[in-house]
Amino acid sequence: MESVPQDDTEVPPVAIAGLLLCARLQLIRLGFSAPGAAEILEKTGAGRSRAYEIKEAIAAQLASLVRPVGRPPGPAVAVVAEPAPASFSFAAQVRDFVMDHPGCVGGGPKRRRYSDDFRCFVLELRAKNAGLDLGAFAQEVGVPRPTIEAWLADPEPPAWDPDPARGPRVESVLLAWQSWQGSFSAFVEHVGTNLYIPYRHTLIASILAAHGQRRPKRRPGRSPDEKALRGAFDTFFGGAQWEADGSTLGVRVNDRVYCFNLELEVDAHTASVVGASLRDTEDSTAVIAAFRDGVLTTGAPPLAQLLDNKPANHCPDVIAALGDTLCIPITPGRPQNDAHVEGAFGMFKSVAPDLVVSALTGRDLAAAIVCLVVTTWARATNHRPRKDRGGRSRVQLYQEKPTPEEVAAAKKALEDRLRRQELARKTLEARTNPELRALLDAAFERLRLTDDTGNLRDAIARYPRDAVIAGIATFEGKRNAGTLPESADARYLLGIARNIAQRDEGRAIAEALLRARLDMRDRILLGFVAVRDQILEMKTEPASTADQLVKVALATESQIARLFFLGAAADLIRAQPEPRPLFEHATRRVHSTFRITHAARLDASRFLADRVVPLA
């Protein structure tokens, strides 16, 4: 086979870079995907300035490479480079916006985050260039096409709760730290108590570290442990491994103290006490007795038995009694190896009272035993976790320190309960008040009303005295005027007194409510008016002013604040000679703010439409 000649001509990397840069522009014009300029320069390793010079030279000679059919053309005419399409002139606007709003685009190439302002800006550009191919538009603004399609489809992103005071609060924290001389924990307390900034320990530490004002100290790493594995004690399931240990227990009867060894058998997974043995000394017999008691309690031996390294715990008798159960010695110097049985001893000592019995007679001995049993039962009950209280015991609940606000609320509630009881007592007294009862008795006799049991007079007497007197006068006046129904009796008088009392109560509540609403409205509107006037005094373009008003309206959770600032934006739109363009601009701003729900955006748009173009 003949050899194929090799092309040994080497093309400089800068020439390849210029060729690719020139081809990139044509690919974009035709709607194809193209690599970025930075990627081309990185792959070829060419210099930026020289590569663009060669790109311009290649573009200038492209037209001369294709000769038409026929004779050669006449004298060469200077070729003028075709200007870039006008559709791409907004790329500089995107660059300027990103430079003027640092942080509006964040994240990496795989997942970026965009602010609401940048999203609104891109959607405005898209509205002005709706005829441009969406792929080319996405390439120029640097936002993936699926992302822009999702913005245009108005999706529901996760809710975001902004902190409008974050900037001033961060500055306050940094300024306070510069003059601080105490510890960091005291500074965190100072920020919350004196500066009224609700930031916690971790957030304040992050703020100071991000601004280079405090470097957190790291704990040194642990050295390797050749004795045992580091970390938590491994458990598997109930019955997998038991732990056994003994502790001296003293009991005083009258003036004499008796000492015993209490051997406990504890399951490592559940911390349950499964077996126990009480003997004079801690020996192999005590270990075997506690083990057998545990087997009798649970019905089966464990897979492994953990014992400390005393010789009595590993003698042949203990090994034989364990049978198929593994006998594992506890690692010296590692207290977590027998933490469960030690915890059981600690719990017993914290719950059980002092074992003291003083008795001279059988009755005294029985009473002493009952006292010990009741005290132990009460302490065990008080320390037992409760499911209905989140796993906390009665002791933990009792030891929780209430805040001053909780103390004040409880005191107020108790005082209110006492007040209501006092009112109930006074009501009961009013029913038996001699003067009011005498008034009712005289009225019933004068009006010839019957009440054999006295229940109707008791019911009328529970209303305020003024309502009772007004009710009697109304009943008597209506009868004198002849407007009283023929079937009217004492129940009719009860209804008159009840209606008068309810009207008096309703009028008093309405007056108090009116005063409260007027006072609250004045206080709230003062702050709203100040913010609105500050925005209007900036005297910017109507579109920018409307943006600020809509932005403030949608950043708040208060319904009255949102309606106030949306109303201010509607007044601004309605004052324009041609309000429609500004109205469409404001509604685009509303529907591009994803920190509120879709329903809230629709409500805001309807409110603007109703205020700008009212139907009635």
Backbone torsions as a table, in degrees:
resi	resn	phi	psi	omega
1	MET	NA	136.2	179.8
2	GLU	-71.1	144.7	179.1
3	SER	-76.3	142.5	178.2
4	VAL	-89.3	126.8	-178.9
5	PRO	-64.6	137.6	179.6
6	GLN	-90.0	143.4	177.2
7	ASP	-90.5	102.2	-177.5
8	ASP	-90.4	7.1	-178.6
9	THR	-71.5	122.7	-180.0
10	GLU	-96.7	126.7	177.4
11	VAL	-95.1	127.4	-179.2
12	PRO	-61.8	145.7	179.8
13	PRO	-58.7	-33.9	-178.2
14	VAL	-66.9	-32.3	177.6
15	ALA	-69.7	-39.4	177.9
16	ILE	-63.9	-40.3	179.7
17	ALA	-63.2	-42.7	178.9
18	GLY	-63.1	-41.0	178.4
19	LEU	-61.8	-44.2	-179.2
20	LEU	-67.4	-36.6	177.8
21	LEU	-64.9	-39.1	178.1
22	CYS	-67.3	-41.2	179.8
23	ALA	-68.8	-30.5	-179.0
24	ARG	-59.9	-42.0	-179.5
25	LEU	-63.2	-40.4	-179.8
26	GLN	-69.4	-35.0	177.0
27	LEU	-63.3	-41.7	179.9
28	ILE	-66.0	-40.1	-179.8
29	ARG	-63.4	-32.7	-178.9
30	LEU	-88.9	-1.4	177.0
31	GLY	89.0	10.0	177.8
32	PHE	-85.3	159.6	173.4
33	SER	-76.9	142.2	-176.1
34	ALA	-138.6	148.1	177.6
35	PRO	-69.9	158.9	177.5
36	GLY	-76.4	158.7	-179.5
37	ALA	-62.8	-40.6	-179.9
38	ALA	-63.5	-37.4	178.8
39	GLU	-66.0	-40.2	179.1
40	ILE	-62.8	-46.2	-179.4
41	LEU	-64.9	-36.0	-179.7
42	GLU	-68.4	-42.6	-178.0
43	LYS	-68.0	-39.5	-177.7
44	THR	-85.1	-20.8	-178.1
45	GLY	73.3	20.3	-177.7
46	ALA	-88.8	157.9	175.6
47	GLY	-75.2	147.3	-174.0
48	ARG	-67.0	-51.0	-174.2
49	SER	-63.2	-48.0	-177.2
50	ARG	-65.5	-38.1	-179.5
51	ALA	-63.4	-39.5	179.7
52	TYR	-71.8	-30.6	174.8
53	GLU	-62.8	-45.7	179.4
54	ILE	-66.7	-36.3	177.9
55	LYS	-59.4	-43.1	178.5
56	GLU	-65.0	-38.8	-179.9
57	ALA	-66.0	-41.7	179.0
58	ILE	-65.0	-41.2	-179.6
59	ALA	-64.0	-35.5	-179.2
60	ALA	-70.3	-27.1	-176.7
61	GLN	-99.4	1.1	-178.4
62	LEU	-62.1	-43.0	-176.2
63	ALA	-65.5	-29.6	-177.1
64	SER	-80.2	-9.5	-177.6
65	LEU	-78.6	-21.5	-178.9
66	VAL	-105.6	114.9	-179.4
67	ARG	-98.8	135.6	178.5
68	PRO	-70.7	160.1	179.3
69	VAL	-69.3	137.3	178.2
70	GLY	117.5	-157.8	-178.7
71	ARG	-69.7	157.2	177.7
72	PRO	-60.5	149.9	179.6
73	PRO	-70.2	168.8	178.4
74	GLY	-72.3	-161.1	-179.6
75	PRO	-53.7	140.8	-177.6
76	ALA	-65.3	136.5	177.5
77	VAL	-104.0	138.3	-178.6
78	ALA	-59.0	128.4	-179.5
79	VAL	-91.2	123.7	179.2
80	VAL	-94.8	127.4	-179.3
81	ALA	-64.2	135.5	-179.0
82	GLU	-69.7	130.0	-179.2
83	PRO	-66.0	156.5	179.1
84	ALA	-64.0	145.2	179.4
85	PRO	-55.2	143.6	-179.4
86	ALA	-65.5	-21.9	-176.4
87	SER	-64.0	-26.0	-176.6
88	PHE	-95.5	10.2	-177.9
89	SER	-69.8	-15.0	-177.8
90	PHE	-84.0	-0.9	177.7
91	ALA	-61.4	-36.6	177.0
92	ALA	-65.9	-33.0	178.0
93	GLN	-65.0	-39.2	177.7
94	VAL	-63.2	-43.3	178.6
95	ARG	-59.8	-47.0	-179.0
96	ASP	-63.5	-38.3	-180.0
97	PHE	-64.3	-43.9	-179.5
98	VAL	-65.0	-36.2	179.1
99	MET	-71.3	-33.4	-179.0
100	ASP	-81.7	-16.6	-178.5
101	HIS	-127.2	72.5	-178.4
102	PRO	-60.2	135.7	-179.9
103	GLY	93.1	-4.8	-179.4
104	CYS	-70.8	-19.4	175.6
105	VAL	-127.6	125.6	-178.3
106	GLY	-139.8	176.0	179.9
107	GLY	94.8	-173.2	-179.0
108	GLY	-105.9	-177.0	-178.4
109	PRO	-61.8	-31.5	-177.6
110	LYS	-79.0	-29.3	-178.2
111	ARG	-151.2	110.5	-180.0
112	ARG	-107.5	158.7	175.8
113	ARG	-120.5	136.7	-177.7
114	TYR	-122.8	139.1	177.6
115	SER	-77.4	164.5	178.7
116	ASP	-62.8	-37.4	179.7
117	ASP	-62.8	-43.8	178.8
118	PHE	-66.2	-38.9	178.2
119	ARG	-61.5	-43.4	178.0
120	CYS	-63.4	-39.4	-179.4
121	PHE	-63.4	-44.7	-179.6
122	VAL	-65.6	-40.7	179.3
123	LEU	-66.4	-33.7	175.5
124	GLU	-64.2	-43.1	178.1
125	LEU	-63.0	-39.6	-179.8
126	ARG	-66.0	-37.5	178.7
127	ALA	-64.5	-34.7	179.8
128	LYS	-79.1	-21.3	-177.7
129	ASN	-123.6	48.1	-176.7
130	ALA	-65.4	-26.0	-179.0
131	GLY	-77.6	-13.0	-177.9
132	LEU	-77.8	144.4	178.0
133	ASP	-57.9	134.2	-174.8
134	LEU	-64.4	-34.5	178.2
135	GLY	-64.7	-45.2	177.1
136	ALA	-64.7	-38.1	178.1
137	PHE	-62.1	-44.3	179.4
138	ALA	-64.3	-37.5	178.9
139	GLN	-62.7	-39.4	-176.9
140	GLU	-73.9	-41.0	-178.6
141	VAL	-80.9	-11.6	177.3
142	GLY	80.1	18.9	179.1
143	VAL	-114.7	132.2	-179.3
144	PRO	-56.7	145.8	-178.9
145	ARG	-60.4	-42.8	177.8
146	PRO	-59.2	-34.1	179.4
147	THR	-66.1	-43.8	178.8
148	ILE	-65.2	-39.2	177.6
149	GLU	-62.3	-37.2	178.5
150	ALA	-67.9	-37.9	177.0
151	TRP	-63.8	-43.4	-179.3
152	LEU	-66.4	-28.5	179.1
153	ALA	-81.8	-5.2	176.9
154	ASP	58.9	65.9	-179.3
155	PRO	-77.1	-179.5	177.0
156	GLU	-109.0	93.3	178.9
157	PRO	-77.2	169.3	177.2
158	PRO	-60.4	144.8	-179.8
159	ALA	-66.4	147.2	-178.3
160	TRP	-133.1	128.0	-178.0
161	ASP	-105.6	98.4	-176.7
162	PRO	-74.6	157.9	173.4
163	ASP	-111.7	98.1	-175.0
164	PRO	-65.3	-19.1	-178.5
165	ALA	-99.0	14.3	-174.7
166	ARG	-62.4	-44.5	-178.1
167	GLY	-59.2	-55.4	177.7
168	PRO	-60.7	-33.8	-179.8
169	ARG	-67.8	-41.5	177.8
170	VAL	-62.7	-43.1	178.0
171	GLU	-61.6	-38.6	179.3
172	SER	-65.4	-39.6	179.0
173	VAL	-64.9	-44.9	-179.7
174	LEU	-63.9	-41.7	-179.9
175	LEU	-66.1	-40.1	179.9
176	ALA	-67.7	-34.9	-178.6
177	TRP	-69.5	-30.2	-178.0
178	GLN	-62.4	-31.3	-179.7
179	SER	-106.1	9.4	-177.3
180	TRP	-81.4	138.9	-177.7
181	GLN	-117.8	-7.2	-175.8
182	GLY	-95.3	-163.3	-179.1
183	SER	-77.6	165.5	-178.9
184	PHE	-70.6	-36.7	178.4
185	SER	-62.9	-40.9	177.3
186	ALA	-67.0	-32.2	178.1
187	PHE	-67.1	-40.1	177.4
188	VAL	-60.5	-42.7	177.3
189	GLU	-65.4	-36.9	178.4
190	HIS	-64.6	-39.2	179.8
191	VAL	-63.6	-42.9	-178.5
192	GLY	-76.6	-36.8	-174.4
193	THR	-84.4	-44.5	-172.5
194	ASN	-98.9	-33.6	179.2
195	LEU	-92.4	-10.1	178.6
196	TYR	57.8	40.2	176.8
197	ILE	-109.6	114.5	-173.0
198	PRO	-80.4	54.2	178.5
199	TYR	-102.6	143.9	-179.4
200	ARG	-95.0	179.8	-173.5
201	HIS	-56.4	-48.1	-174.6
202	THR	-66.7	-42.4	-178.3
203	LEU	-66.2	-41.7	178.7
204	ILE	-64.3	-41.1	177.7
205	ALA	-62.8	-38.0	178.7
206	SER	-67.0	-39.9	179.1
207	ILE	-62.3	-47.3	-178.7
208	LEU	-66.5	-38.0	179.7
209	ALA	-69.2	-38.9	-179.1
210	ALA	-65.0	-30.7	179.9
211	HIS	-96.2	8.4	174.5
212	GLY	70.8	22.4	-178.2
213	GLN	-99.4	-12.2	178.1
214	ARG	-155.0	130.9	178.1
215	ARG	-108.0	114.7	-178.1
216	PRO	-65.7	142.0	179.1
217	LYS	-83.5	134.0	-179.9
218	ARG	-99.1	142.0	176.3
219	ARG	-71.1	141.3	176.2
220	PRO	-67.6	146.2	-179.8
221	GLY	-67.8	153.6	-179.8
222	ARG	-75.9	148.4	178.2
223	SER	-80.7	156.4	178.5
224	PRO	-60.0	142.1	-179.7
225	ASP	-110.5	111.3	-179.2
226	GLU	-84.7	-5.5	-177.4
227	LYS	-85.3	-46.9	-175.2
228	ALA	-153.7	167.9	179.3
229	LEU	-71.7	139.8	175.4
230	ARG	-77.7	163.4	176.5
231	GLY	103.5	-170.6	-177.1
232	ALA	-70.3	155.9	177.0
233	PHE	-69.6	127.6	-176.2
234	ASP	-78.4	126.4	171.9
235	THR	-123.9	162.5	-172.1
236	PHE	-123.4	-61.4	179.4
237	PHE	-163.7	168.5	178.9
238	GLY	-62.8	127.8	-178.4
239	GLY	92.2	0.0	179.5
240	ALA	-75.3	-42.3	-178.8
241	GLN	-150.7	138.8	177.2
242	TRP	-112.6	156.2	174.4
243	GLU	-123.3	137.7	-180.0
244	ALA	-129.1	141.3	176.8
245	ASP	-162.8	161.4	-178.9
246	GLY	-119.4	158.0	178.9
247	SER	-148.4	143.4	-178.6
248	THR	-75.7	135.3	-178.2
249	LEU	-127.7	126.6	-179.3
250	GLY	-109.9	138.1	177.8
251	VAL	-128.4	126.7	179.8
252	ARG	-103.7	121.9	175.9
253	VAL	-114.7	112.2	-173.2
254	ASN	57.8	-111.9	-177.0
255	ASP	-106.9	9.3	-176.5
256	ARG	-119.7	139.3	-179.4
257	VAL	-107.0	130.0	177.6
258	TYR	-111.8	130.7	-178.3
259	CYS	-108.4	139.3	178.7
260	PHE	-135.1	164.6	171.3
261	ASN	-107.0	120.3	177.7
262	LEU	-98.9	112.5	178.9
263	GLU	-99.5	122.2	-179.2
264	LEU	-112.6	143.1	175.0
265	GLU	-115.7	118.1	-172.5
266	VAL	-123.9	135.1	174.9
267	ASP	-77.0	130.3	-173.4
268	ALA	-71.2	-30.5	-175.6
269	HIS	-80.2	-43.2	-176.0
270	THR	-101.5	-10.0	-176.1
271	ALA	62.3	24.9	179.0
272	SER	-84.5	139.6	173.5
273	VAL	-82.5	109.3	-174.1
274	VAL	-99.3	-22.6	-178.3
275	GLY	-152.1	158.0	179.7
276	ALA	-154.0	155.3	178.3
277	SER	-147.1	135.2	179.3
278	LEU	-117.2	114.4	-178.5
279	ARG	-138.5	175.3	-178.1
280	ASP	-73.7	-35.4	-176.7
281	THR	-134.8	163.8	175.8
282	GLU	-90.8	108.3	-177.7
283	ASP	-145.1	-174.7	-177.7
284	SER	-64.1	-32.3	179.3
285	THR	-64.1	-39.7	178.5
286	ALA	-64.8	-41.3	179.6
287	VAL	-63.1	-45.4	-178.5
288	ILE	-65.1	-39.9	-179.0
289	ALA	-65.7	-41.6	178.9
290	ALA	-66.3	-38.1	179.4
291	PHE	-64.5	-46.1	-179.4
292	ARG	-66.1	-35.2	176.4
293	ASP	-64.2	-37.9	176.7
294	GLY	-66.0	-40.5	177.5
295	VAL	-64.0	-39.4	178.6
296	LEU	-65.9	-34.6	-178.7
297	THR	-73.8	-44.5	-173.5
298	THR	-92.7	-23.5	179.8
299	GLY	93.8	-4.5	-179.4
300	ALA	-158.6	147.1	176.8
301	PRO	-76.1	161.1	178.8
302	PRO	-79.6	172.7	175.0
303	LEU	-74.8	-32.9	-177.3
304	ALA	-144.2	150.2	177.5
305	GLN	-122.0	121.9	178.8
306	LEU	-96.7	125.2	-179.3
307	LEU	-133.1	148.6	176.8
308	ASP	-71.9	177.3	-167.8
309	ASN	-90.9	25.2	173.9
310	LYS	-70.4	142.2	-177.6
311	PRO	-57.9	-33.8	-178.1
312	ALA	-66.5	-23.0	-177.8
313	ASN	-81.9	-13.1	-176.7
314	HIS	-126.0	26.0	178.6
315	CYS	-77.8	165.2	-178.6
316	PRO	-57.5	-32.8	-179.4
317	ASP	-64.4	-41.4	-179.9
318	VAL	-67.9	-43.4	179.9
319	ILE	-60.9	-40.7	179.8
320	ALA	-68.2	-38.1	-179.1
321	ALA	-68.8	-30.5	-179.3
322	LEU	-71.4	-29.4	178.4
323	GLY	67.7	-123.2	-177.7
324	ASP	-79.8	-5.8	179.7
325	THR	-73.4	131.2	179.0
326	LEU	-69.6	135.8	176.6
327	CYS	-103.1	108.2	-174.8
328	ILE	-110.4	122.2	177.1
329	PRO	-74.3	147.0	178.6
330	ILE	-78.0	136.6	-178.3
331	THR	-68.1	126.5	178.9
332	PRO	-63.8	143.3	177.7
333	GLY	77.3	6.5	179.2
334	ARG	-119.5	88.8	-173.9
335	PRO	-65.3	-21.9	-179.4
336	GLN	-71.2	-12.2	179.5
337	ASN	-66.2	-31.1	177.4
338	ASP	-124.2	35.1	-176.7
339	ALA	-67.2	-29.2	-174.9
340	HIS	-70.7	-44.4	179.8
341	VAL	-72.3	-35.1	175.7
342	GLU	-65.6	-37.2	175.8
343	GLY	-64.4	-35.4	177.6
344	ALA	-64.4	-41.5	176.3
345	PHE	-62.7	-42.1	178.9
346	GLY	-64.1	-39.5	178.0
347	MET	-65.2	-39.8	178.9
348	PHE	-62.9	-43.7	-178.4
349	LYS	-69.3	-29.2	179.3
350	SER	-80.0	-23.6	-177.1
351	VAL	-96.0	-45.0	-175.9
352	ALA	-72.9	141.6	176.6
353	PRO	-77.8	177.2	174.7
354	ASP	-62.9	126.9	-176.4
355	LEU	-80.6	82.5	-178.5
356	VAL	-126.1	126.3	178.9
357	VAL	-124.5	119.8	177.1
358	SER	-120.1	114.6	-176.0
359	ALA	-154.9	139.6	175.3
360	LEU	-110.7	-23.9	179.7
361	THR	-124.5	170.2	178.0
362	GLY	-63.1	-36.4	178.7
363	ARG	-65.9	-41.9	178.0
364	ASP	-63.8	-39.2	178.0
365	LEU	-63.6	-43.2	178.2
366	ALA	-63.4	-40.8	179.1
367	ALA	-64.8	-39.0	179.1
368	ALA	-65.3	-39.9	178.7
369	ILE	-65.5	-42.1	178.7
370	VAL	-61.8	-41.0	178.8
371	CYS	-61.6	-42.6	178.9
372	LEU	-64.3	-42.7	-178.4
373	VAL	-66.3	-44.9	-178.6
374	VAL	-65.2	-42.0	179.3
375	THR	-63.4	-43.8	178.0
376	THR	-63.4	-43.1	178.5
377	TRP	-61.8	-43.9	-177.9
378	ALA	-65.2	-43.1	179.9
379	ARG	-67.2	-41.0	177.9
380	ALA	-63.6	-40.2	178.3
381	THR	-65.6	-41.1	-178.5
382	ASN	-67.5	-26.4	-179.2
383	HIS	-97.1	-0.9	-178.2
384	ARG	-80.1	131.2	177.8
385	PRO	-62.4	148.7	-179.1
386	ARG	-117.2	127.1	-179.6
387	LYS	-64.6	-35.8	-177.3
388	ASP	-76.6	-4.4	178.1
389	ARG	-121.2	31.1	176.1
390	GLY	68.9	29.2	178.7
391	GLY	82.4	3.6	179.5
392	ARG	-89.7	145.0	179.5
393	SER	-84.9	173.0	178.0
394	ARG	-64.5	-36.8	178.6
395	VAL	-65.3	-43.3	179.0
396	GLN	-63.9	-39.9	178.1
397	LEU	-64.4	-40.3	-178.0
398	TYR	-70.4	-32.4	-176.0
399	GLN	-84.5	-4.4	176.8
400	GLU	-66.4	127.6	-177.5
401	LYS	-84.7	120.8	178.4
402	PRO	-74.0	153.1	176.0
403	THR	-78.6	159.8	176.4
404	PRO	-56.1	-34.6	178.4
405	GLU	-65.6	-40.7	178.9
406	GLU	-66.6	-38.6	177.4
407	VAL	-62.5	-44.0	179.8
408	ALA	-64.2	-40.5	179.7
409	ALA	-65.2	-41.5	179.1
410	ALA	-65.3	-42.6	178.9
411	LYS	-62.1	-40.4	178.5
412	LYS	-65.3	-41.1	179.5
413	ALA	-65.2	-40.4	178.6
414	LEU	-66.7	-40.5	176.5
415	GLU	-63.9	-36.5	177.9
416	ASP	-66.8	-39.0	177.0
417	ARG	-62.5	-42.4	177.9
418	LEU	-63.3	-38.7	179.9
419	ARG	-65.2	-42.0	179.9
420	ARG	-66.6	-37.2	175.6
421	GLN	-64.5	-37.5	178.2
422	GLU	-66.9	-39.9	176.7
423	LEU	-63.7	-39.9	177.7
424	ALA	-63.7	-38.8	177.9
425	ARG	-65.4	-41.0	179.1
426	LYS	-66.8	-36.5	177.0
427	THR	-63.0	-41.4	177.3
428	LEU	-64.0	-38.5	177.5
429	GLU	-67.0	-35.6	-179.9
430	ALA	-63.6	-34.3	178.9
431	ARG	-66.0	-28.1	179.7
432	THR	-108.6	13.8	178.9
433	ASN	-63.8	123.9	-174.8
434	PRO	-59.2	-40.8	-176.2
435	GLU	-68.3	-45.6	-179.4
436	LEU	-67.7	-39.9	178.0
437	ARG	-65.9	-36.5	176.8
438	ALA	-65.5	-38.8	177.1
439	LEU	-62.3	-44.5	-179.9
440	LEU	-67.9	-40.7	179.3
441	ASP	-61.1	-42.8	179.7
442	ALA	-66.6	-39.4	179.9
443	ALA	-66.5	-43.7	179.0
444	PHE	-61.5	-37.5	179.3
445	GLU	-71.2	-41.1	-177.6
446	ARG	-69.3	-36.9	-178.5
447	LEU	-90.3	1.4	178.6
448	ARG	55.1	51.3	176.7
449	LEU	-102.0	141.2	-178.5
450	THR	-102.7	139.2	176.6
451	ASP	-158.0	81.1	-173.4
452	ASP	-65.6	-39.3	-177.2
453	THR	-84.6	-19.1	-176.5
454	GLY	82.4	2.5	-178.1
455	ASN	-67.1	-37.9	-179.5
456	LEU	-66.9	-40.5	177.5
457	ARG	-65.8	-36.2	175.4
458	ASP	-62.9	-41.4	-179.7
459	ALA	-66.4	-39.9	179.2
460	ILE	-69.4	-36.5	-175.1
461	ALA	-68.3	-16.1	-179.0
462	ARG	-79.1	-10.7	176.7
463	TYR	-85.0	161.6	-180.0
464	PRO	-57.2	152.7	-176.2
465	ARG	-60.4	-39.9	-179.6
466	ASP	-63.4	-39.4	179.2
467	ALA	-67.4	-36.6	178.7
468	VAL	-65.8	-46.6	179.8
469	ILE	-63.0	-43.1	178.8
470	ALA	-65.0	-34.7	178.7
471	GLY	-67.5	-42.3	177.9
472	ILE	-63.2	-43.5	-179.5
473	ALA	-64.4	-39.7	179.1
474	THR	-64.6	-44.8	-179.9
475	PHE	-61.2	-45.4	-177.9
476	GLU	-69.5	-38.2	178.9
477	GLY	-66.3	-41.3	179.0
478	LYS	-65.8	-36.8	179.0
479	ARG	-69.4	-38.5	178.4
480	ASN	-66.6	-32.6	-179.8
481	ALA	-83.3	-7.6	179.3
482	GLY	79.1	16.7	179.7
483	THR	-101.4	4.8	-179.7
484	LEU	-80.8	133.1	178.0
485	PRO	-59.5	151.1	-177.6
486	GLU	-65.2	-30.9	-178.3
487	SER	-88.7	8.7	-177.3
488	ALA	-66.7	132.6	177.8
489	ASP	-137.1	-155.9	-177.6
490	ALA	-65.5	-29.7	177.5
491	ARG	-65.6	-34.3	176.8
492	TYR	-63.8	-39.3	175.7
493	LEU	-64.5	-39.0	176.3
494	LEU	-60.9	-42.8	178.3
495	GLY	-64.3	-39.1	178.4
496	ILE	-62.8	-46.5	179.9
497	ALA	-62.4	-40.6	179.1
498	ARG	-64.6	-44.2	-179.4
499	ASN	-63.9	-41.7	179.2
500	ILE	-64.1	-42.6	179.9
501	ALA	-64.3	-40.9	179.3
502	GLN	-67.1	-38.3	177.6
503	ARG	-65.9	-41.3	177.5
504	ASP	-61.9	-42.4	179.4
505	GLU	-65.2	-44.0	179.3
506	GLY	-62.9	-39.3	178.5
507	ARG	-65.3	-41.3	178.7
508	ALA	-64.3	-40.8	178.8
509	ILE	-66.2	-41.3	-179.6
510	ALA	-63.2	-41.5	178.9
511	GLU	-64.4	-43.4	178.8
512	ALA	-65.1	-39.9	179.7
513	LEU	-65.7	-40.1	179.0
514	LEU	-62.8	-44.7	179.0
515	ARG	-62.4	-41.3	-179.2
516	ALA	-66.6	-41.8	-178.5
517	ARG	-68.7	-39.4	177.6
518	LEU	-63.5	-43.7	-179.8
519	ASP	-64.9	-44.6	-179.7
520	MET	-66.4	-39.5	179.5
521	ARG	-63.1	-42.9	179.2
522	ASP	-61.8	-43.0	-177.0
523	ARG	-68.6	-41.5	-178.5
524	ILE	-68.2	-45.7	-174.1
525	LEU	-67.8	-26.4	178.0
526	LEU	-58.9	-45.1	179.3
527	GLY	-68.2	-39.4	179.7
528	PHE	-63.7	-44.3	-178.2
529	VAL	-63.0	-38.4	-179.8
530	ALA	-63.5	-43.4	179.4
531	VAL	-66.7	-42.0	179.4
532	ARG	-62.2	-46.0	-179.9
533	ASP	-63.1	-36.0	178.5
534	GLN	-64.0	-38.8	178.2
535	ILE	-68.7	-42.4	-178.4
536	LEU	-69.5	-30.6	-179.8
537	GLU	-72.1	-14.1	177.8
538	MET	-66.4	-24.4	175.5
539	LYS	53.6	48.0	175.6
540	THR	-90.6	-172.1	176.9
541	GLU	-63.6	150.1	-179.8
542	PRO	-55.6	-36.6	-179.9
543	ALA	-64.2	-42.6	179.6
544	SER	-66.9	-40.8	178.5
545	THR	-63.5	-43.2	177.8
546	ALA	-63.1	-38.4	177.2
547	ASP	-59.1	-45.3	-179.0
548	GLN	-64.3	-42.4	-179.8
549	LEU	-65.1	-43.6	179.2
550	VAL	-66.5	-38.9	-180.0
551	LYS	-62.4	-44.6	178.1
552	VAL	-65.1	-39.1	-178.4
553	ALA	-64.4	-39.3	-176.0
554	LEU	-86.8	-9.2	179.6
555	ALA	-87.3	-8.1	-177.4
556	THR	-105.0	154.5	176.4
557	GLU	-97.6	-7.7	-179.2
558	SER	-78.7	126.8	-178.6
559	GLN	-66.2	-40.9	-178.6
560	ILE	-67.8	-36.4	177.5
561	ALA	-67.3	-41.2	179.8
562	ARG	-62.7	-43.9	-179.7
563	LEU	-67.6	-34.8	-179.2
564	PHE	-63.7	-49.6	-175.9
565	PHE	-75.6	-31.7	172.7
566	LEU	-66.1	-36.1	175.6
567	GLY	-64.8	-37.3	176.8
568	ALA	-65.1	-39.6	176.9
569	ALA	-64.9	-39.5	178.6
570	ALA	-64.5	-39.0	177.1
571	ASP	-62.3	-40.2	178.3
572	LEU	-64.6	-42.3	-179.6
573	ILE	-65.9	-43.3	-177.3
574	ARG	-66.4	-24.3	-179.4
575	ALA	-79.5	-8.3	-179.0
576	GLN	-78.0	149.3	177.6
577	PRO	-59.5	-39.4	177.2
578	GLU	-125.9	93.0	-170.9
579	PRO	-74.6	-16.8	-171.9
580	ARG	-61.9	-47.5	-179.6
581	PRO	-58.5	-42.7	-179.7
582	LEU	-68.8	-34.1	176.6
583	PHE	-63.7	-44.9	179.0
584	GLU	-64.3	-37.3	177.8
585	HIS	-63.0	-43.8	-178.6
586	ALA	-66.7	-39.9	179.7
587	THR	-69.1	-33.0	174.4
588	ARG	-63.6	-38.9	177.4
589	ARG	-62.8	-39.8	179.3
590	VAL	-63.1	-48.7	-174.8
591	HIS	-78.5	-2.6	175.2
592	SER	-102.4	2.0	178.8
593	THR	-98.0	103.2	-172.6
594	PHE	-92.6	2.9	177.9
595	ARG	-74.5	-13.6	175.2
596	ILE	-112.1	163.9	-175.6
597	THR	-74.5	166.1	178.9
598	HIS	-62.6	-40.6	179.1
599	ALA	-63.5	-38.4	178.6
600	ALA	-67.2	-35.9	177.4
601	ARG	-66.4	-39.4	177.2
602	LEU	-64.3	-40.8	178.5
603	ASP	-62.3	-42.0	179.5
604	ALA	-64.0	-40.4	178.8
605	SER	-65.7	-42.2	178.3
606	ARG	-64.4	-37.6	179.0
607	PHE	-63.8	-43.8	178.6
608	LEU	-62.4	-42.7	-179.8
609	ALA	-63.8	-41.3	-179.8
610	ASP	-65.4	-37.5	-178.3
611	ARG	-78.3	-34.4	-178.1
612	VAL	-76.8	-44.1	-179.0
613	VAL	-125.5	79.2	-180.0
614	PRO	-68.5	143.2	179.8
615	LEU	-81.5	-21.4	-179.2
616	ALA	-137.3	NA	NA
